[in-house]
Each structure stands twice: as C-alpha cells, then as structure tokens.
Amino acid sequence: MNLKLQWLRNKMSSLDLQGIIISNPINIKYLTNINAEGILVINPKENIFITDGRYVEDVHSILTLFDEIIVYDIKDISIEDYENFFMFCQNVGFEESYISYATYKEYLKKFKIKNFIETENIIEKQRMIKDDEELSNLNKACNITDDCFKYILSYIKSGMTEKEIAKEIDNYFSERTDGLSFETIVASGENTSKPHAVPSDRKIQERDIITIDMGCKVNGYCSDMTRTFFVGEPTEEMKCVYDLVLDNQKLTLEQYKEGANTRQITKMVESNFKLNRYNLIHSLGHGVGLEVHESPYINGKNEAILKENMVVTNEPGIYIPGKFGVRIEDTVQITKFGCISLTNSDKNYIII
Amino acid sequence: MNLKLQWLRNKMSSLDLQGIIISNPINIKYLTNINAEGILVINPKENIFITDGRYVEDVHSILTLFDEIIVYDIKDISIEDYENFFMFCQNVGFEESYISYATYKEYLKKFKIKNFIETENIIEKQRMIKDDEELSNLNKACNITDDCFKYILSYIKSGMTEKEIAKEIDNYFSERTDGLSFETIVASGENTSKPHAVPSDRKIQERDIITIDMGCKVNGYCSDMTRTFFVGEPTEEMKCVYDLVLDNQKLTLEQYKEGANTRQITKMVESNFKLNRYNLIHSLGHGVGLEVHESPYINGKNEAILKENMVVTNEPGIYIPGKFGVRIEDTVQITKFGCISLTNSDKNYIII
C-alpha cells in the first residue's frame, strides 16, 4: 500500500474510525493517483474504488498490485455488497463538505452505517504540507509560469485583444504542461478594476494598465501568479497604487514563515491599505497544490498558522471601480525561517 | 421580475414554501442570468443574491432594475441580517443535491430556519423543457459543431497526434463561441475502446478508427455530438460494429417523441446489443441545455418520459477493450410526433 493510504489508515485508527468514504476527487487523486469519477471506500480489510463503466479500464491501467486497491464497476454492486462493506464498522467517517445532503441520506441507508462521522477535512489538512515530490512538481509549474510571462511580455502588442493574449498563454501552457490550473485572466484598462475579470475583446492601447493572472499544472500540481504592468509610462495615481501593493506584498513575504499567524498578516495589509483609503477586497492568499485554491486560506477571518513546506500565494490587490486595479501575486514555499519564492518574475514597474 | 423568477415564485407557492435558497450555479444562471459564485435567497419580499467582493461589480453590470434582485457582498451581512431573511417563513426550500452536508448544517443555524425542506430538483425539472430562446441557442451551438466537424475532417492528416486535433477543435470553438461545453475527446486506434478517452500523443495512422466527441456553448447553451470515422477502409469487424451502433442510433431516433419511455428505449438498444454479444456500458443519452449533461437521464435505470421541447442526446456505443470502439451521437429536440435533429453531420461511413 502506498505511504499516503498508510497515513490515512493510521489517522483513522487514531480517530476510532473503522471505515471511511472518500468523495472529494482531489483527495482520491492525492491518496491513490486515480483521476476518475467515483468514491474510495476503506474498510478494515480492503481499499475499494467504486467507479462506472466509463472509467474501469482507465483506472486499472493506472493501478499496480502494490496499490492494493480493488476496483468495482458500480453496476456490479448488489444491495448486499453495500451492506457488507461496513458490516463490522462501529464508526464510519465521511467528508461532510464533499457530499451533498441528498447523498448523505442515500449513503446512510445504502451502506447501513451505524455511526456516520464528520471528518473535518483530515485529508485537506494533511495535503497542506507538501512532500518532496509535490514540491518538485509545484516548482516546475511555477518555473514554466515565469517563462510564459517572459514570453508573453514580448508577444503583447498594441491592438491585440485580451482574448488573443489569453489564448496565447493557454497555448503556451497546453504545449508544455497538463494544462491550465484556472481560467487565465487578462484584464486591461478599466477591466483591471475587476479582480475576477474574464478576457474580453477590448484591445490593448497606449498607456494601458494590464493585469495577467495565470497558472498551469504539472503532474496535477498547480502554479498561480499575477503581474500588473504598463503600456508606456504609468500615471502618478497608478504608480502610487502599484507601490502600495508591492510594498505590502514584500512586507507579507517577510512575515511568511513557520509559526506565522495568517490572520494577523492580513490585518496588517488591510490596515496599511486603509491608511491610504483603500480596501483589501479579497483574500491575501491561499494554499496551492493539487488545487489552485486549497487550505490554508489566508484572510482576515481565518486563523491559520503557517508551517514548513506549506505552499501558499501572496496576492494583495487594490481595485478602483471604473478606473483600474493592481494585483501582484507570487507562489511561495514556507520554511522554518522564512519563505522561498517559487515565482521569480520581476515585480518592479514593467513597461512594454 | 423576469418570467423564470415569476415561475419560481408560483411554484414555491404551490409547494407551501415561503422562502428558498438556490445554490446550484446553473440554476442561478437560468433564473437570473447571473454567472458568479453565490447563492440566491428568495423570501416573501425580496430576491437577494449573496456573493463576494470579486463578483459584486460584475453582477451589478448584468442586472437591470427590472430583474428586482438585490446584490449583497457576503462580508456586509450581519448575524442579524441572516436571521431576518427568513423571519416570517414557516417553510424554506433548499437544493439537497447542491449543498453539502456541512453547508446544510451551517444554513440551518445561520438563517435560523424553522423547516428546511428538500425541493427535489424543481428547477432542474423545469429546465428540461426549453423555451424558444433556449432552443435557438442550442440550435446555433449544434450548427457550429457540425461546421467544426466538417472543417476537422479536412484538417486531419496521418501523423497528427490526438492532442493536436483536439487543440484545433478547441481553437475553432473558442474563436466562434463561448467555448467548450466539455473537454473534447479525440481517440484513435485502440484508444477508441475507452468511452472517456483523454486526447494523447498517439499519432493518427493509416487504417485507424477515430472517435471525436465534442461540443461548444452559445450564450451558455451546450451542444454535444460524437462521430466515429476511418482512415482508409475499415475492417469487416469495424463495419459490423459500426452498422450495429448506427442501426440502433436510428431506431432510437424513431422512438424519441413526446410520451416515449426512455427506460424502454434503452432496454431495446441493450437487448439488440446483447443479441450480438455486446453491452451498452454507458447511458443511451441525456438532456442538454445550460449543462451538457442534465435531466432527463436516458438509461436502463431511470424511468423518464420524453416531452415536447426537451433537448436530449442519442448516443449508443460499443467498446471492445484493447481493440476499438464506436459511438455515434446526435443532439435532438423532442416534438409531439417525433424529434428534430439539431445535429446534422453525416452518419454513414466516413473515410478520410
């Protein structure tokens, strides 16, 4: 059995769970490397992946005997099979955030579960700390993202649309990686005031401000970076906002280390912004791994403590409705004494 | 208020619901045209969309006064606001398949809901029947998909990889539509035996069999079509399987009409396949609309009755592990006396 499944079985034992149903597909990928629809059922004797006809052949081709995972086609499972899976289990865990209320009721009945126990994201919590192989994949994804940014700076010309630029980025990633980690954001001019802008047909003009937020996946692991830059000399107001964002991004980097309280760091940025009459309208950062947004969530509400080998973003932003916005984002690895930036693109004024 | 929200309020009234929380983003898009993360809260007085800072500006730009929807940034909502939303509601509906067990418990507490009632997909059921505007969008999406297929047949050459072909399809759609309705499948040779194959680096060769399953979105509405075709003359076995799939696809088209029982139609195809020692390993079809897979689900288990202006697929397939597979799929509109195919690509042997 692989190390991650062994870890899970130890964890279950410490929580007095004799069985568990894993429903979050990312957790299933993390534990087994299976990338298919289905659920993972762990009982005292077996690890079982229940999928459907579309995936059976594919899942078999990924697994080896060493994995010790039995694959079932859901249509071959009888009512009795379901009742047998957890027959000798007093307590069975489930992922309360990943099954719907309807599915919860269905499982209770179908598996005849005695005590169905919420597991409070045990796997997501474990996923926050990356092992060497995961760190290597994350680093590769961030390096390719830096390369893509360098390339795209040379590619952009006045008259191109946001959509064209986004497509070029998407092609860059699709040729070199498993694909995008999220829909690429290319926003220009007043569109930069929307943190979540969708690339439009707006054409790049002289004296534009441009924000690009992009990432790719390597072996399933994501990168995430944002840069804001200028076509020709920025206005004084733009420079002012840019400096404020960048200063706070750097201050945050200095604070990121094992033991740091993410709520306090966010409060620091919020208060620096407020002193200048701006608000931080989104999170300061988030974990990055098999998901581009995962625990820990770094914002003013959530009280997380950073730990060694967490990989998180640092992305303060200021948005002035109808005018423009600035966001600068790196993906970084937390260490005992600070952090190592996996993103290495220039953060000074970039003028194209 | 728009017609769809008016319909919902009438429906709620018939179910004795004074309030409802809509969580399924597709249902929110259907009812309001809002395309953003958040929930729609309907109480006796107001329609409220609760979202976060990233989307507020964008949602405001979509809505008009006529929509009568109030937009809240989640961080401006106090504990008292939550308790007030449903203060005068005896019964509040929720979408049991679209909120997690964890969210269910959270809402119960936060909104102080007296009776929280499962609503059994009332909106999904309504979405099955398309109005004229929806039909027009679906038809446009299917037409562009036909055009793309014609183009791609002329594009494919021996030596190209599945990935290259998939990328060309993706580019075709991204230039003309809102984008893909699902990840394009291009499978060749033995890869066609996987119904859910992911495009690989396998190169197209002489005497290959190729399956392409693809679709795009127009104003959010999806198309879905599959064709299987040949590089050079197919083998006798391939012809035999192709004929069997095509005959059953045509038989199914003849059965598709208002009042038809989808379980019976599926059983017919299953039994025709079994007579030839093959199995139907996936659904025969599914509804198509804002989602590429939506109700009604057409398979051997689900007992759905077809109705006028449903739009569904018809996609029998046979898969011989390690050898090859054949699937042929159209998207069709159900009428009182039959069905109209929105997909119009050739279904006879295509040899490139």
Interface residues (C-beta under 8 A of the other chain):
Chain A: D52 G53 R54 Y55 E57 D58 F94 E96 S97 Y98 I99 S100 Y101 A102 T103 Y104 K105 E118 K167 N171 S174 S193 K194 P195 H196 I281 H282 P321
Chain B: D52 G53 R54 Y55 E57 D58 F94 E96 S97 Y98 I99 S100 Y101 A102 T103 Y104 K105 E118 K167 N171 S174 S193 K194 P195 H196 I281 H282 P321
